[in-house]
Amino acid sequence: MISLAGVAGLPEASNINGCDGKDPKNRPAKTAGNPSKRRTLERGNVYFVAAGRHVKIGFSTAPLERLRSLQTSHPEKLEILHAVPGTQLMERSFHRRFAKGRVRGEWFLLSQEVRRFIDWLKRREEPKRPKRAEKAPPSPRKRKPLTSPEVVRLHMMRLECGAETPRGYLITGVLEGMERLPHYVRPDWAKDERQTLQFEIKKRIERLAA
């Protein structure tokens, strides 16, 4: 092997074109001013174009125009399967994901894995159906006040004796029991008649009549 070290006119390898980074003019440009970085982050669409058993995963800011330009140089009919908003970074991540099926460049085998991935992307973009508004629960029925002659007589008796008296409290208990009676369901634990609402009302009426 021929060594170039020490040949007149050739600088040390570490200093060629300022490769050591010491020369400010030769340092890598910052990300904000680097055109290649700006292109990588440029917003566009990552598209999937099918041709027979193969699919091209590429990036373009105008995927339909890109499809037309590809078709002019391709013998098979091309079909755009899907395009998702993204950047060249996303395109590269897709390339890495399906690297085992790469045929050449941006062309990959149109495997079931790729098809399932495209379907998943489509589902992600479907608008969510608005939830059905829940029906408001029905308002409870208002119980109509009882107006039988017996009830009217009890109200008159309570007015005469006063609602705050022991007799008035007893009459109030009878009236409340009679209001509950049309909707009353005997509980399972009420094995004896003396545990029912009917018996309770009956005993109070007996005490009033005494």
Secondary structure, DSSP 8 states (H G I E B T S, - for coil): ----TT-TT---GGGGGGTTS-SGGGS---GGG-HHHHHHH--EEEEEEEETTEEEEEEESSHHHHHHHHHHT-SS--EEEEEEEE-HHHHHHHHHHTGGGEEETTEEE--HHHHHHHHHHHHHHS----------------------HHHHHHHHHHHHH-TTSHHHHHHHHHHHHHHHGGG----TT--SGGGSHHHHHHHHHHHHH-
